[in-house]
Amino acid sequence: MIENVSVPEEVERALDKRTQMGVIGNLSAYTQYQTAEAIEKMAENPNAGGNGMGMIAGIGMGNIMGGAMQGAGQQPQPQAPQAGPPPLPTQSQWYAAINDQQAGPFTAQQVQAMVQQGQITRESLVWKQGMAEWTQAGQVPDLANLFGATPPPLPPKK
């Protein structure tokens, strides 16, 4: 049974850095992380930094190198997931001819309620963006199921 594996201190530091890189996800973010760490350490010891110009130049060079290394044959890293849910899909805006007047826009739920109330019938003309022309509601696939399985009127008697 092995309880412990000891490696040289340099290897431990390299493994720690590699683990940090893996957690962060991409080289650019890792470079930014390292820069922030270096700035924090310099702030703790003001005598170590000399003038700030060297530090600023180093940060700029680190960003340039990080960008170059990221593009040098490496596969792009997946982006971190966005905070929050994705945007809601946009709802269709319907228009209807009611009492020979254009009315709307209406949401699909409003159209359904209007069908139930008898304000929109199978024969009512409706339109939404993407439709070439006004069409009877009963002929529009998105709305046809709102009318149920009601059969059409009987043809006139001869």
N, CA, C and O of each residue as an XYZ file, in Angstrom:
632
protein
N       0.852     -1.171      0.000
C       0.000      0.000      0.000
C       0.900      1.238      0.000
O       1.811      1.369      0.818
N       0.614      2.145     -0.949
C       1.398      3.373     -1.054
C       0.621      4.477     -0.363
O      -0.546      4.718     -0.668
N       1.277      5.141      0.566
C       0.630      6.216      1.305
C       1.024      7.578      0.802
O       0.249      8.526      0.933
N       2.202      7.711      0.231
C       2.660      9.032     -0.169
C       3.678      8.884     -1.290
O       4.494      7.963     -1.286
N       3.621      9.789     -2.236
C       4.637      9.857     -3.282
C       5.247     11.236     -3.186
O       4.540     12.237     -3.305
N       6.523     11.303     -2.978
C       7.211     12.591     -2.879
C       7.894     12.900     -4.190
O       8.552     12.047     -4.786
N       7.727     14.132     -4.630
C       8.404     14.599     -5.833
C       9.193     15.839     -5.455
O       8.899     16.470     -4.440
N      10.182     16.199     -6.246
C      10.953     17.412     -5.942
C      10.043     18.642     -5.901
O       8.989     18.677     -6.538
N      10.468     19.629     -5.152
C       9.676     20.841     -4.960
C       9.370     21.536     -6.293
O       8.282     22.084     -6.470
N      10.328     21.515     -7.229
C      10.105     22.142     -8.536
C       8.952     21.449     -9.273
O       8.139     22.110     -9.919
N       8.885     20.122     -9.175
C       7.826     19.370     -9.832
C       6.482     19.693     -9.179
O       5.471     19.833     -9.867
N       6.473     19.811     -7.856
C       5.240     20.184     -7.156
C       4.739     21.540     -7.628
O       3.543     21.714     -7.865
N       5.657     22.509     -7.766
C       5.249     23.844     -8.230
C       4.705     23.771     -9.656
O       3.705     24.415     -9.975
N       5.359     22.992    -10.507
C       4.894     22.856    -11.888
C       3.511     22.208    -11.929
O       2.651     22.623    -12.706
N       3.299     21.198    -11.100
C       1.985     20.556    -11.044
C       0.917     21.521    -10.541
O      -0.210     21.536    -11.038
N       1.290     22.330     -9.543
C       0.349     23.331     -9.039
C      -0.027     24.323    -10.133
O      -1.198     24.667    -10.291
N       0.976     24.785    -10.893
C       0.698     25.732    -11.982
C      -0.186     25.087    -13.040
O      -1.121     25.709    -13.542
N       0.117     23.831    -13.376
C      -0.672     23.124    -14.391
C      -2.115     22.955    -13.920
O      -3.047     23.096    -14.712
N      -2.299     22.658    -12.654
C      -3.643     22.524    -12.099
C      -4.382     23.854    -12.176
O      -5.561     23.893    -12.528
N      -3.686     24.949    -11.846
C      -4.301     26.273    -11.936
C      -4.725     26.561    -13.372
O      -5.817     27.081    -13.600
N      -3.873     26.230    -14.343
C      -4.199     26.459    -15.750
C      -5.444     25.662    -16.139
O      -6.318     26.169    -16.842
N      -5.517     24.410    -15.679
C      -6.666     23.568    -16.012
C      -7.954     24.109    -15.437
O      -9.000     24.048    -16.083
N      -7.888     24.638    -14.228
C      -9.074     25.192    -13.586
C      -9.529     26.452    -14.311
O     -10.726     26.662    -14.509
N      -8.585     27.279    -14.701
C      -8.923     28.528    -15.365
C      -9.453     28.276    -16.764
O     -10.403     28.937    -17.183
N      -8.866     27.333    -17.503
C      -9.448     26.952    -18.778
C      -8.705     27.362    -20.020
O      -8.659     26.572    -20.962
N      -8.114     28.549    -20.095
C      -7.379     28.899    -21.302
C      -6.170     29.749    -20.958
O      -6.093     30.338    -19.880
N      -5.229     29.804    -21.885
C      -3.952     30.458    -21.618
C      -4.105     31.953    -21.416
O      -3.407     32.539    -20.589
N      -5.001     32.576    -22.155
C      -5.200     34.008    -22.010
C      -5.687     34.343    -20.598
O      -5.180     35.265    -19.959
N      -6.663     33.592    -20.128
C      -7.180     33.820    -18.778
C      -6.108     33.512    -17.740
O      -6.013     34.194    -16.720
N      -5.300     32.483    -18.001
C      -4.231     32.137    -17.074
C      -3.206     33.269    -16.999
O      -2.721     33.601    -15.918
N      -2.875     33.863    -18.158
C      -1.926     34.978    -18.181
C      -2.479     36.152    -17.388
O      -1.748     36.793    -16.633
N      -3.756     36.434    -17.554
C      -4.378     37.509    -16.787
C      -4.328     37.210    -15.288
O      -4.065     38.097    -14.476
N      -4.581     35.962    -14.939
C      -4.531     35.547    -13.537
C      -3.123     35.755    -12.972
O      -2.959     36.307    -11.884
N      -2.111     35.308    -13.723
C      -0.725     35.450    -13.265
C      -0.355     36.917    -13.123
O       0.340     37.287    -12.177
N      -0.806     37.758    -14.043
C      -0.524     39.194    -13.971
C      -1.138     39.790    -12.712
O      -0.494     40.568    -12.008
N      -2.372     39.427    -12.433
C      -3.038     39.928    -11.226
C      -2.304     39.481     -9.968
O      -2.158     40.250     -9.018
N      -1.844     38.229     -9.968
C      -1.077     37.725     -8.823
C       0.208     38.531     -8.640
O       0.565     38.888     -7.517
N       0.905     38.818     -9.748
C       2.166     39.560     -9.666
C       1.924     40.980     -9.164
O       2.707     41.489     -8.362
N       0.863     41.621     -9.618
C       0.543     42.982     -9.170
C       0.261     42.980     -7.675
O       0.708     43.868     -6.949
N      -0.480     41.981     -7.222
C      -0.793     41.892     -5.789
C       0.480     41.733     -4.964
O       0.629     42.371     -3.922
N       1.403     40.879     -5.429
C       2.657     40.674     -4.701
C       3.503     41.939     -4.691
O       4.147     42.245     -3.687
N       3.508     42.685     -5.807
C       4.276     43.930     -5.855
C       3.681     44.968     -4.914
O       4.415     45.742     -4.301
N       2.364     44.990     -4.796
C       1.716     45.948     -3.903
C       2.079     45.665     -2.451
O       2.160     46.584     -1.636
N       2.299     44.386     -2.127
C       2.665     44.015     -0.768
C       4.107     44.413     -0.448
O       4.452     44.584      0.721
N       4.954     44.563     -1.476
C       6.356     44.899     -1.276
C       6.734     46.038     -2.222
O       7.257     45.779     -3.305
N       6.482     47.296     -1.839
C       6.694     48.417     -2.748
C       8.154     48.594     -3.183
O       8.397     49.169     -4.245
N       9.127     48.124     -2.405
C      10.535     48.284     -2.760
C      10.971     47.327     -3.870
O      12.010     47.550     -4.492
N      10.215     46.283     -4.130
C      10.629     45.276     -5.106
C      10.345     45.710     -6.532
O      10.953     45.173     -7.458
N       9.446     46.658     -6.743
C       9.013     46.973     -8.094
C       9.824     48.012     -8.813
O       9.679     48.136    -10.029
N      10.670     48.770     -8.148
C      11.360     49.853     -8.827
C      10.314     50.839     -9.309
O       9.402     51.202     -8.566
N      10.446     51.271    -10.552
C       9.388     52.144    -11.062
C       8.301     51.295    -11.710
O       8.547     50.148    -12.083
N       7.140     51.833    -11.841
C       5.998     51.082    -12.365
C       6.057     50.862    -13.867
O       5.297     50.047    -14.390
N       6.932     51.560    -14.575
C       6.983     51.412    -16.030
C       7.398     49.998    -16.432
O       6.853     49.440    -17.384
N       8.334     49.432    -15.731
C       8.770     48.073    -16.054
C       7.638     47.083    -15.873
O       7.457     46.168    -16.677
N       6.878     47.280    -14.803
C       5.761     46.386    -14.563
C       4.727     46.525    -15.673
O       4.215     45.520    -16.166
N       4.413     47.752    -16.073
C       3.422     47.967    -17.122
C       3.891     47.352    -18.433
O       3.105     46.728    -19.146
N       5.164     47.525    -18.752
C       5.699     46.919    -19.975
C       5.621     45.396    -19.897
O       5.300     44.733    -20.883
N       5.913     44.855    -18.735
C       5.844     43.401    -18.555
C       4.434     42.872    -18.719
O       4.224     41.812    -19.307
N       3.478     43.607    -18.202
C       2.079     43.190    -18.348
C       1.686     43.190    -19.820
O       1.067     42.246    -20.310
N       2.058     44.273    -20.525
C       1.740     44.347    -21.949
C       2.389     43.217    -22.729
O       1.756     42.606    -23.590
N       3.655     42.939    -22.430
C       4.360     41.869    -23.126
C       3.736     40.515    -22.791
O       3.625     39.651    -23.662
N       3.339     40.330    -21.566
C       2.699     39.076    -21.170
C       1.392     38.853    -21.916
O       1.078     37.737    -22.329
N       0.630     39.942    -22.084
C      -0.623     39.813    -22.835
C      -0.365     39.470    -24.290
O      -1.067     38.643    -24.873
N       0.653     40.111    -24.884
C       0.990     39.822    -26.277
C       1.431     38.373    -26.422
O       0.979     37.667    -27.324
N       2.319     37.929    -25.529
C       2.807     36.548    -25.600
C       1.666     35.559    -25.374
O       1.587     34.532    -26.048
N       0.798     35.863    -24.441
C      -0.322     34.969    -24.166
C      -1.212     34.823    -25.380
O      -1.650     33.719    -25.706
N      -1.487     35.949    -26.061
C      -2.306     35.892    -27.265
C      -1.624     35.107    -28.367
O      -2.270     34.329    -29.070
N      -0.309     35.308    -28.526
C       0.426     34.584    -29.565
C       0.467     33.097    -29.262
O       0.300     32.275    -30.162
N       0.686     32.746    -28.009
C       0.768     31.335    -27.647
C      -0.588     30.660    -27.791
O      -0.663     29.491    -28.170
N      -1.642     31.376    -27.497
C      -2.967     30.774    -27.606
C      -3.289     30.462    -29.059
O      -3.939     29.458    -29.349
N      -2.838     31.319    -29.979
C      -3.122     31.089    -31.384
C      -2.140     30.172    -32.068
O      -2.332     29.853    -33.242
N      -1.087     29.728    -31.389
C      -0.030     28.936    -32.013
C      -0.383     27.460    -32.043
O       0.194     26.659    -31.308
N      -1.329     27.107    -32.893
C      -1.641     25.699    -33.100
C      -2.507     25.062    -32.038
O      -2.810     23.872    -32.128
N      -2.909     25.805    -31.051
C      -3.758     25.216    -30.014
C      -5.216     25.350    -30.430
O      -5.604     26.300    -31.111
N      -5.992     24.400    -30.015
C      -7.424     24.466    -30.259
C      -8.006     25.548    -29.363
O      -7.593     25.671    -28.210
N      -8.964     26.344    -29.866
C      -9.585     27.340    -28.998
C     -10.310     26.656    -27.850
O     -10.948     25.618    -28.025
N     -10.202     27.246    -26.698
C     -10.854     26.701    -25.509
C     -12.329     27.094    -25.539
O     -12.673     28.180    -26.007
N     -13.191     26.227    -25.047
C     -14.608     26.586    -25.012
C     -14.831     27.775    -24.097
O     -14.172     27.912    -23.066
N     -15.756     28.625    -24.478
C     -16.073     29.790    -23.671
C     -16.816     29.357    -22.418
O     -17.544     28.364    -22.409
N     -16.613     30.123    -21.372
C     -17.330     29.846    -20.127
C     -18.820     30.075    -20.369
O     -19.188     30.959    -21.143
N     -19.676     29.297    -19.723
C     -21.107     29.493    -19.920
C     -21.532     30.884    -19.484
O     -20.959     31.457    -18.558
N     -22.542     31.422    -20.158
C     -23.041     32.734    -19.812
C     -23.718     32.683    -18.449
O     -24.303     31.677    -18.047
N     -23.612     33.808    -17.763
C     -24.313     33.892    -16.487
C     -25.793     34.079    -16.782
O     -26.160     34.971    -17.548
N     -26.622     33.279    -16.205
C     -28.059     33.399    -16.393
C     -28.553     32.577    -17.574
O     -27.760     32.005    -18.322
N     -29.839     32.526    -17.729
C     -30.424     31.723    -18.802
C     -30.283     32.425    -20.150
O     -30.052     33.633    -20.201
N     -30.421     31.671    -21.242
C     -30.387     32.301    -22.561
C     -31.620     33.176    -22.754
O     -32.604     33.030    -22.030
N     -31.570     34.080    -23.722
C     -32.739     34.934    -23.933
C     -33.958     34.119    -24.356
O     -33.841     33.081    -25.008
N     -35.108     34.608    -23.972
C     -36.352     33.941    -24.336
C     -36.562     34.014    -25.840
O     -36.221     35.017    -26.466
N     -37.124     32.953    -26.429
C     -37.424     33.044    -27.858
C     -38.500     34.098    -28.085
O     -39.398     34.279    -27.263
N     -38.394     34.780    -29.201
C     -39.388     35.805    -29.477
C     -40.698     35.145    -29.892
O     -40.703     34.161    -30.631
N     -41.800     35.696    -29.410
C     -43.110     35.153    -29.733
C     -43.595     35.756    -31.038
O     -43.287     36.904    -31.361
N     -44.353     34.972    -31.777
C     -44.945     35.468    -33.005
C     -45.976     36.534    -32.659
O     -46.719     36.413    -31.685
N     -46.003     37.560    -33.463
C     -46.998     38.614    -33.312
C     -48.009     38.454    -34.439
O     -47.674     38.612    -35.613
N     -49.230     38.143    -34.078
C     -50.286     37.883    -35.043
C     -51.160     39.115    -35.220
O     -51.372     39.885    -34.282
N     -51.658     39.286    -36.423
C     -52.645     40.310    -36.740
C     -53.877     39.587    -37.276
O     -53.762     38.533    -37.901
N     -55.031     40.146    -37.033
C     -56.274     39.518    -37.485
C     -57.207     40.587    -38.035
O     -57.182     41.738    -37.598
N     -58.016     40.194    -38.985
C     -59.059     41.073    -39.513
C     -60.310     40.821    -38.680
O     -60.930     39.763    -38.789
N     -60.678     41.789    -37.852
C     -61.855     41.666    -36.986
C     -62.791     42.817    -37.341
O     -62.410     43.986    -37.276
N     -64.017     42.471    -37.716
C     -65.002     43.470    -38.160
C     -64.434     44.324    -39.299
O     -64.596     45.544    -39.323
N     -63.771     43.655    -40.231
C     -63.176     44.308    -41.401
C     -62.125     45.361    -41.044
O     -61.860     46.273    -41.828
N     -61.539     45.231    -39.874
C     -60.473     46.145    -39.441
C     -59.258     45.328    -39.016
O     -59.390     44.269    -38.403
N     -58.084     45.832    -39.348
C     -56.858     45.163    -38.896
C     -56.718     45.368    -37.393
O     -56.829     46.491    -36.901
N     -56.475     44.286    -36.670
C     -56.294     44.350    -35.221
C     -55.022     43.598    -34.855
O     -54.638     42.647    -35.536
N     -54.384     44.017    -33.801
C     -53.170     43.348    -33.352
C     -52.069     44.357    -33.125
O     -52.288     45.558    -33.281
N     -50.925     43.906    -32.770
C     -50.489     42.507    -32.754
C     -50.985     41.755    -31.525
O     -51.222     42.339    -30.467
N     -51.135     40.441    -31.695
C     -51.569     39.552    -30.629
C     -50.545     38.449    -30.453
O     -49.921     38.016    -31.422
N     -50.367     37.989    -29.212
C     -49.534     36.816    -28.967
C     -50.333     35.575    -29.323
O     -51.547     35.649    -29.511
N     -49.669     34.449    -29.417
C     -50.355     33.188    -29.712
C     -51.403     32.881    -28.642
O     -52.472     32.356    -28.955
N     -51.104     33.205    -27.384
C     -52.075     32.963    -26.311
C     -53.307     33.850    -26.464
O     -54.428     33.419    -26.193
N     -53.093     35.092    -26.902
C     -54.234     35.987    -27.111
C     -55.089     35.492    -28.281
O     -56.318     35.540    -28.219
N     -54.436     35.016    -29.347
C     -55.190     34.482    -30.488
C     -56.017     33.280    -30.035
O     -57.179     33.147    -30.418
N     -55.425     32.409    -29.224
C     -56.151     31.238    -28.734
C     -57.385     31.668    -27.945
O     -58.465     31.104    -28.120
N     -57.228     32.657    -27.086
C     -58.374     33.138    -26.306
C     -59.440     33.738    -27.225
O     -60.635     33.565    -26.986
N     -59.012     34.437    -28.267
C     -59.962     35.047    -29.194
C     -60.700     33.977    -29.995
O     -61.871     34.153    -30.334
N     -60.032     32.885    -30.295
C     -60.697     31.765    -30.971
C     -61.749     31.173    -30.035
O     -62.875     30.910    -30.458
N     -61.395     30.964    -28.780
C     -62.339     30.382    -27.810
C     -63.544     31.293    -27.597
O     -64.649     30.812    -27.345
N     -63.338     32.596    -27.695
C     -64.435     33.549    -27.505
C     -65.232     33.782    -28.793
O     -66.249     34.476    -28.784
N     -64.764     33.201    -29.891
C     -65.473     33.354    -31.159
C     -65.131     34.621    -31.915
O     -65.745     34.900    -32.945
N     -64.166     35.401    -31.436
C     -63.775     36.626    -32.131
C     -62.988     36.314    -33.409
O     -63.055     37.064    -34.383
N     -62.241     35.202    -33.398
C     -61.519     34.743    -34.573
C     -62.080     33.374    -34.935
O     -62.119     32.470    -34.100
N     -62.512     33.226    -36.182
C     -63.053     31.953    -36.666
C     -62.096     31.367    -37.697
O     -61.084     31.974    -38.045
N     -62.441     30.170    -38.179
C     -61.624     29.541    -39.228
C     -61.500     30.444    -40.450
O     -60.479     30.434    -41.139
N     -62.547     31.224    -40.712
C     -62.575     32.059    -41.909
C     -61.921     33.420    -41.707
O     -61.695     34.144    -42.676
N     -61.614     33.778    -40.463
C     -60.986     35.079    -40.202
C     -59.614     35.137    -40.858
O     -58.845     34.177    -40.819
N     -59.323     36.291    -41.465
C     -58.011     36.474    -42.078
C     -56.991     36.826    -41.005
O     -57.249     37.659    -40.136
N     -55.836     36.187    -41.073
C     -54.754     36.434    -40.115
C     -53.444     36.597    -40.885
O     -53.319     36.175    -42.034
N     -52.476     37.220    -40.220
C     -51.157     37.404    -40.818
C     -50.136     37.546    -39.702
O     -50.430     38.078    -38.631
N     -48.911     37.052    -39.979
C     -47.759     37.306    -39.109
C     -46.550     37.461    -40.012
O     -46.591     37.092    -41.186
N     -45.479     38.002    -39.468
C     -44.269     38.203    -40.257
C     -43.804     36.862    -40.817
O     -43.785     35.855    -40.110
N     -43.431     36.864    -42.087
C     -43.008     35.645    -42.752
C     -44.079     35.071    -43.667
O     -43.782     34.260    -44.544
N     -45.325     35.492    -43.464
C     -46.410     35.033    -44.339
C     -46.478     35.957    -45.554
O     -46.312     37.170    -45.423
N     -46.718     35.390    -46.724
C     -46.771     36.174    -47.947
C     -48.003     37.071    -47.994
O     -47.942     38.184    -48.515
N     -49.113     36.593    -47.456
C     -50.355     37.361    -47.526
C     -51.297     36.949    -46.402
O     -51.053     35.971    -45.695
N     -52.378     37.711    -46.249
C     -53.404     37.379    -45.273
C     -54.032     36.056    -45.682
O     -54.318     35.831    -46.858
N     -54.247     35.180    -44.698
C     -54.766     33.843    -44.962
C     -55.843     33.516    -43.929
O     -55.792     34.001    -42.799
N     -56.820     32.691    -44.322
C     -57.840     32.274    -43.367
C     -57.172     31.491    -42.236
O     -56.312     30.646    -42.484
N     -57.567     31.774    -41.007
C     -56.942     31.166    -39.830
C     -56.968     29.641    -39.880
O     -56.010     28.994    -39.459
N     -58.050     29.064    -40.390
C     -58.160     27.612    -40.476
C     -57.171     26.996    -41.451
O     -56.946     25.786    -41.410
N     -56.570     27.801    -42.333
C     -55.613     27.316    -43.321
C     -54.160     27.493    -42.862
O     -53.235     27.034    -43.532
N     -53.966     28.154    -41.728
C     -52.612     28.406    -41.210
C     -52.249     27.268    -40.257
O     -52.904     27.098    -39.229
N     -51.210     26.483    -40.583
C     -50.865     25.321    -39.741
C     -50.670     25.663    -38.257
O     -51.036     24.870    -37.389
N     -50.097     26.833    -37.963
C     -49.873     27.203    -36.557
C     -51.168     27.427    -35.787
O     -51.191     27.323    -34.561
N     -52.238     27.731    -36.502
C     -53.506     28.055    -35.834
C     -54.592     27.010    -36.046
O     -55.565     26.973    -35.292
N     -54.447     26.164    -37.053
C     -55.514     25.220    -37.410
C     -55.930     24.343    -36.240
O     -57.111     24.029    -36.094
N     -54.977     23.944    -35.405
C     -55.324     23.059    -34.278
C     -56.150     23.770    -33.201
O     -56.732     23.108    -32.342
N     -56.209     25.106    -33.233
C     -57.004     25.841    -32.245
C     -58.504     25.650    -32.472
O     -59.310     25.876    -31.570
N     -58.864     25.237    -33.670
C     -60.279     25.108    -34.015
C     -60.819     23.711    -33.755
O     -61.996     23.449    -34.003
N     -59.981     22.814    -33.261
C     -60.434     21.481    -32.924
C     -60.848     20.694    -34.155
O     -60.492     21.046    -35.280
N     -61.592     19.642    -33.934
C     -62.005     18.745    -35.011
C     -63.421     19.060    -35.468
O     -64.169     18.166    -35.861
N     -63.777     20.316    -35.415
C     -65.114     20.702    -35.844
C     -65.199     20.561    -37.359
O     -64.381     21.131    -38.081
N     -66.170     19.815    -37.841
C     -66.283     19.657    -39.300
C     -66.750     20.955    -39.949
O     -67.395     21.778    -39.299
N     -66.432     21.140    -41.210
C     -66.903     22.341    -41.909
C     -68.414     22.275    -42.087
O     -69.006     21.210    -41.913
N     -69.045     23.385    -42.429
C     -70.490     23.364    -42.629
C     -70.874     22.445    -43.782
O     -70.092     22.237    -44.709
N     -72.079     21.898    -43.717
C     -72.573     21.038    -44.783
C     -72.771     21.853    -46.047
O     -73.113     23.034    -45.988
N     -72.556     21.225    -47.179
C     -72.820     21.944    -48.430
C     -74.307     22.183    -48.574
O     -75.111     21.455    -47.991
N     -74.682     23.181    -49.333
C     -76.112     23.458    -49.514
C     -76.834     22.290    -50.210
O     -76.245     21.590    -51.034
N     -78.117     22.092    -49.867
C     -78.910     21.020    -50.463
C     -79.265     21.399    -51.892
O     -79.461     22.568    -52.223
N     -79.339     20.372    -52.723
C     -79.727     20.600    -54.126
C     -81.181     20.302    -54.338
O     -81.682     20.437    -55.454
